[in-house]
């Protein structure tokens, strides 16, 4: 991919909203697969334990940002004796190029996986040229 159409992971972007101090100690960067089709890029994010309602997805300038929270697994009122699961906050951002139609971004959440479809602008899609 060239610079114009590059989809790159941004670890820290000062233009994005900061996480609150109580969230930073349990922030998890979700595993991601990104693939390209003729008309779009598809970003798959693994968010185990998150629900559709706990996922936030937005664009901010040239970034696509995903944040999701996981509720505690133990029952309310129960005394927690040992815990490794915790309640992580998933957070990840990606730089998106000018070739993406921001008004056509689609997302679907199924079985803990968020699929985000970044549709290419029409003038950026490959096209067959007729020879006369």
Secondary structure, 3 states (H helix, E strand, C coil): CCHHHCCEEECCCCCCCCCCHHHHCCEECCCEEEEECCCEEEEEEECCCCCHHHEEEEEECCEEEEEEECCCCCCCCCCCCCCCCCCCEEEEEEECCCCECHHHCEEEEECCEEEEEEEECHHHCCCCCCCC
